[in-house]
Amino acid sequence: MLATLSRGVEHEPSARVDYWWSQNHPEVRRWVTAASYSDLGDAAIPMLRAVGNLLVRLGWEPRPAADGSPRLRGVAGPFELIASAAGDTVSINITSDPLHIPADLHDDLRVGA
């Protein structure tokens, strides 16, 4: 999804991290991809709008933040995307629904393993 967004807004992330987010149960986790697009100058808010428009075209259901802040939330299937603009940066977090991952399988799936 992040690659599709990057192509759609014609920018590559300046930073990206992928990780398993542990939940209360030791075998329940969520997959998270966090990325930021920085040094956008005055283009951060227009890029956030472009992300929202692209999500609509892709069938997601993006909604602006209720408090009027430059943030949106989109949901599609088992994924939630939160995008926000601050200064000259747009940050995006994509999180999966909770997944049951047995401990031995999680060891095999660790990023960089």
Steps between C-alpha positions, in 0.01 A plus 500: 500500500782739582655446156164578337466819705855606416437458129167681527643805675827486305724498808709234669505476879803654668468247784319169542468239774313167500437312822276262693305685769444274802155493655384393848504131406854377419388335174290789368677764295433766238722574202592869477665696223595855600642745248567870471537727203708799609640822355174563314500875568152641442389175331422304820129592518446455124673162524273399788201591280651297215534200734132532595392525134713200407352296785150577371597382149645180650177421685608601849272710721714799605359746752652830619578547868194613697703772674597665169869414533687407180444128544292229336410141571422245233375143538497220245448138591739404780710818479484847652703790364566819695661788312590836652681815396724703730732770376653379175441128570223250436503190720314180416432197720335190357389246760344157455217354705621276784653177374559179693870421451634200696831576672704258287359651178560855627869417544512398131318818389708756684616781277865460412513138617 
